[in-house]
Amino acid sequence: MATVIIDLPSTTTSQVNRKLVEIRERGGAVALGRVLTLVIVDDDGEHLEEHIDAANEASREHPCRVIVIARGSRTAAARIDGQIRVGGDAGASEVIILRLYGPLASQGQSAVVPLLLSDAPIVTWWPGVGPKAPAQDPLGELAQRRITDSAAERNPVRALATRRKAYMEGDTDLAWTRLTNWRAQLVAALDLPPYEKVTGATVTGEADSPSTELLAGWLAEYLRVPVKRVKSTTAQGIQSVTLERGSGPIELNRPDGKVGTLTQPGQPIRRIALHRRNTKDCLIEELRRLDPDEVFEAALHGLDKLAPNTPAKSAKTAKKPANGKKTVQAAAKPAK
């Protein structure tokens, strides 16, 4: 089925709603089959279509109504240009794009409310620059889940730290979702002999990588051992993790951003696919849960426990006996 695209220039939300009803009556879309409403908040720029494509792919697993608030020029005359897409490339969703100009660019909540599905959960996603306190943003207040992406900010680590202070249940960040494979591999390594206590950890990665920060925080919170966050000038995202144990370290190293090497005493060296996850896969994972992510919250708390950042060439691992194996195993499992 080809994608049906209906343009509604200089429109109103009432006119958009009437057109949706008309399409539904003709059998082009079945709103009753939608399990949630996904609100995308972004600037009307070059990456907007990429983010809509990611939502369309995610909708094949999570049928939803996608409402895109595309903020246009603040200096233009006030108007709303609407567009409705159904079928074909729109996936299992109906996509409503509202381009807001002038004073309306900051009135996204008023534009969204008339288009929400009755009794369906709401997820708000800021794929680019997001609010400092998502739960206090007008569009965040509508949602059960609020998804940001610190890696898309001008200063990713600072953005993560700011949102950590404003964290509310329901907040999450795609910088955290990109860690799922790393967490799974580290837990699997702890399931292999020798079964010893972890006494310290070092996490090395790109200086402005929020995912590296969160991985270090997660280990610090659940292993309850000293964890060093080491900055690298050559890494792409996370470069390596070392878990110290009495018989020798567990080391998971990914120098090229694609393939990782896992080494530990008494076990053969293993090569593991650790490609950097794309936005589509991360979004699909996040839409699987609508309850608060307690493990993400714990990882944020763990950031306070990290040792001071260290240049990669002088990294040393602190040691202190502790045992957090079982706890970190449970926390590593992504929600279904």
Number of C-alpha atoms within 10 A of each C-alpha: 7 9 13 15 14 14 13 17 13 12 15 15 18 12 12 23 15 11 15 21 16 13 16 13 11 10 9 15 20 15 18 10 12 20 18 24 25 28 29 24 22 21 21 18 10 8 12 18 11 13 21 20 16 17 29 25 21 24 25 14 14 21 22 29 27 28 24 27 28 23 22 23 17 14 10 13 12 14 19 24 19 23 18 22 21 22 17 13 15 23 22 24 32 26 24 24 23 29 24 28 22 17 15 20 23 16 16 20 15 13 20 18 12 13 18 20 17 11 9 15 18 24 23 25 28 24 26 20 18 20 16 18 16 26 22 13 14 14 26 24 15 20 22 17 27 28 23 26 23 29 22 16 16 12 13 20 19 14 21 25 17 15 22 19 12 14 17 17 14 21 25 25 24 24 24 24 21 23 21 16 19 18 19 16 17 21 20 12 18 20 13 13 11 16 12 16 20 24 23 24 28 24 27 28 26 20 24 20 23 27 25 28 30 25 28 28 26 28 29 28 25 22 24 23 25 23 29 27 28 27 24 20 11 13 18 18 24 27 22 21 26 22 24 23 20 11 13 14 18 20 22 24 22 24 17 15 16 13 14 22 16 21 19 23 15 11 12 9 12 11 14 16 12 18 14 15 16 11 20 17 14 20 22 19 19 23 19 13 14 17 12 16 17 13 20 20 18 18 23 25 17 22 22 11 19 19 17 9 13 16 14 18 9 7 16 13 18 15 15 15 13 15 16 17 18 13 14 23 18 12 20 21 14 18 14 8
